[in-house]
Amino acid sequence: MGEFGFNKKAYAALPADLRRILDLATAAVQVHGFMDYHAKKVHASFTKFQLQLGPWDHVGQGAYHQFLKG
């Protein structure tokens, strides 16, 4: 994740539209960083769940899958 630091006087001297652009850019970087972290965390958890569910899925859905194979 990125961190941003701005000179308070320089930031305050900017026009409102440029301050808003900086605010939105820093927020976007923060959100992107959090999404990246959580997506990897969720993916790992889901993958673990799939490995645990796999054998039970074959029991519960085995006949259906055999039917589809013909």
KOLDO-844396 format. One line per 2 residues: their letters; for each residue x, z, y of N, C-alpha, C. Coordinates in pm, 1 decimal. Layout:
N
A> X:Z:Y:X:Z:Y:X:Z:Y | ... $
% end
This chain:
70
MG> 84.2:0.0:-117.5:0.0:0.0:0.0:88.4:0.0:123.3 | 38.0:-63.3:227.0:113.6:-69.9:350.6:78.8:43.1:444.8 $
EF> 176.2:76.0:523.3:153.8:173.2:629.0:191.4:106.1:758.9 | 119.6:137.7:863.0:143.9:77.3:992.3:166.2:185.4:1095.9 $
GF> 257.0:158.6:1185.8:279.7:247.7:1297.7:286.0:165.2:1424.5 | 217.2:210.6:1524.7:215.7:139.6:1652.1:256.8:235.8:1762.7 $
NK> 326.5:181.4:1860.8:356.2:258.0:1980.2:225.2:281.6:2053.1 | 191.2:409.1:2074.9:61.6:444.1:2131.6:39.3:380.4:2268.9 $
KA> 142.1:381.1:2354.1:126.9:322.9:2488.0:111.6:171.6:2480.9 | 190.6:107.9:2395.0:181.4:-37.8:2380.6:46.0:-77.1:2322.2 $
YA> -0.2:-1.4:2224.7:-131.1:-28.5:2163.4:-242.1:-13.4:2266.8 | -237.0:94.0:2344.1:-339.4:118.8:2446.1:-337.1:12.9:2555.1 $
AL> -221.6:-49.0:2578.8:-210.2:-150.4:2683.9:-264.2:-286.3:2639.6 | -285.8:-303.2:2511.3:-338.3:-430.8:2461.7:-483.9:-449.0:2502.8 $
PA> -525.4:-575.2:2518.6:-668.0:-600.0:2541.7:-749.3:-554.2:2420.6 | -873.2:-523.0:2444.1:-961.0:-470.4:2338.5:-968.4:-563.2:2217.8 $
DL> -971.1:-695.1:2241.4:-981.6:-787.6:2128.7:-857.2:-782.7:2039.8 | -739.0:-768.0:2098.9:-617.2:-759.5:2017.9:-607.1:-626.1:1945.3 $
RR> -651.4:-518.2:2009.1:-655.1:-388.7:1938.8:-748.6:-397.6:1819.6 | -860.8:-462.6:1837.1:-958.3:-477.1:1728.1:-898.5:-558.3:1612.7 $
IL> -822.5:-662.2:1645.8:-757.5:-742.9:1541.7:-659.2:-657.0:1462.0 | -579.7:-576.8:1533.2:-486.5:-487.3:1463.4:-560.5:-385.9:1377.0 $
DL> -668.3:-331.3:1430.1:-748.0:-234.3:1353.2:-801.5:-297.3:1224.8 | -855.9:-416.6:1236.9:-913.2:-483.8:1119.1:-804.3:-524.4:1019.5 $
AT> -690.4:-570.5:1070.4:-581.4:-610.1:980.7:-529.3:-491.0:901.4 | -510.4:-377.6:968.7:-461.3:-260.2:897.0:-564.4:-210.0:796.4 $
AA> -691.3:-216.1:833.6:-796.8:-174.7:740.0:-799.7:-266.4:618.0 | -783.5:-396.8:641.0:-785.8:-492.8:529.8:-670.7:-467.4:433.3 $
VQ> -552.6:-436.9:486.4:-437.6:-409.1:400.1:-463.0:-282.9:317.9 | -519.9:-181.8:379.3:-550.7:-57.5:307.0:-651.5:-83.3:195.3 $
VH> -757.8:-155.0:226.5:-860.8:-184.3:126.5:-802.2:-265.6:11.8 | -721.6:-365.4:45.8:-660.4:-448.9:-58.4:-571.2:-364.5:-148.6 $
GF> -496.1:-274.8:-90.1:-409.6:-188.1:-169.6:-487.9:-98.1:-262.8 | -595.0:-39.9:-213.2:-677.9:46.5:-297.2:-744.8:-33.0:-408.7 $
MD> -790.7:-154.1:-375.5:-854.8:-237.5:-477.4:-756.2:-273.0:-587.8 | -634.0:-306.6:-548.7:-532.8:-341.6:-647.8:-504.8:-223.7:-739.7 $
YH> -491.6:-106.0:-682.7:-465.8:14.4:-762.0:-581.3:42.9:-857.7 | -702.6:40.0:-807.3:-817.9:74.3:-890.1:-848.4:-32.8:-994.0 $
AK> -826.7:-161.1:-958.6:-851.0:-268.4:-1056.0:-758.7:-250.6:-1176.2 | -628.2:-215.9:-1154.8:-537.5:-196.7:-1267.2:-579.0:-75.7:-1345.3 $
KV> -625.3:33.0:-1277.6:-667.9:155.4:-1344.4:-792.0:127.7:-1430.2 | -888.2:55.1:-1375.1:-1011.1:22.2:-1447.6:-979.3:-69.8:-1564.4 $
HA> -893.7:-167.4:-1543.5:-858.7:-260.7:-1650.7:-798.1:-186.9:-1769.6 | -709.0:-93.3:-1742.4:-646.5:-17.2:-1850.6:-750.3:65.0:-1926.5 $
SF> -841.3:127.0:-1854.2:-944.7:207.7:-1917.5:-1038.6:120.2:-2001.0 | -1076.0:5.1:-1946.5:-1167.2:-84.2:-2017.3:-1101.1:-141.1:-2142.8 $
TK> -972.0:-174.8:-2132.1:-900.2:-227.0:-2248.0:-894.8:-122.4:-2359.4 | -868.1:1.6:-2323.1:-866.0:110.2:-2421.6:-1003.5:124.6:-2487.5 $
FQ> -1109.2:117.1:-2406.8:-1245.1:126.3:-2458.3:-1274.4:12.8:-2555.8 | -1233.0:-108.3:-2520.3:-1256.7:-222.6:-2608.4:-1188.3:-204.2:-2743.4 $
LQ> -1066.9:-150.8:-2741.2:-996.1:-127.3:-2867.8:-1068.2:-25.3:-2955.0 | -1127.1:76.3:-2891.2:-1201.4:177.3:-2966.5:-1334.9:123.1:-3016.3 $
LG> -1395.7:35.5:-2939.0:-1528.0:-17.2:-2972.2:-1521.6:-128.5:-3076.3 | -1409.1:-200.8:-3081.3:-1397.2:-318.2:-3167.9:-1446.8:-298.4:-3309.1 $
PW> -1396.3:-198.2:-3381.7:-1443.0:-180.1:-3519.9:-1593.3:-151.8:-3529.0 | -1645.8:-76.0:-3436.3:-1789.2:-46.4:-3438.4:-1871.7:-169.8:-3403.9 $
DH> -1817.8:-254.8:-3320.8:-1888.6:-378.2:-3285.7:-1903.5:-466.3:-3408.3 | -1801.5:-469.5:-3491.8:-1810.4:-549.3:-3614.9:-1913.7:-492.6:-3710.5 $
VG> -1930.0:-362.7:-3712.1:-2032.1:-301.4:-3796.9:-2170.7:-333.8:-3742.7 | -2188.3:-310.3:-3614.3:-2320.2:-328.0:-3553.5:-2361.3:-472.7:-3535.1 $
QG> -2263.7:-558.3:-3506.3:-2294.8:-698.0:-3477.2:-2241.9:-793.8:-3583.9 | -2184.0:-738.7:-3690.0:-2121.7:-822.6:-3792.9:-2214.6:-925.4:-3852.8 $
AY> -2334.2:-884.5:-3889.8:-2430.0:-978.3:-3950.7:-2466.0:-1089.3:-3853.4 | -2482.2:-1053.9:-3728.8:-2516.2:-1154.6:-3626.0:-2403.8:-1256.0:-3612.1 $
HQ> -2279.7:-1209.0:-3608.7:-2166.8:-1299.1:-3595.0:-2150.9:-1387.3:-3719.2 | -2177.6:-1332.3:-3836.1:-2174.4:-1412.6:-3959.1:-2281.7:-1521.2:-3954.6 $
FL> -2399.7:-1485.5:-3904.0:-2508.5:-1581.4:-3890.4:-2467.7:-1695.5:-3798.3 | -2400.9:-1662.0:-3686.8:-2358.1:-1766.0:-3592.1:-2254.0:-1857.5:-3651.8 $
KG> -2168.2:-1804.2:-3737.6:-2065.5:-1886.5:-3800.4:-2125.4:-1985.6:-3899.3 | -2242.8:-1950.1:-3951.2:-2311.0:-2040.9:-4042.7:-2289.5:-2016.8:-4184.4 $
% end
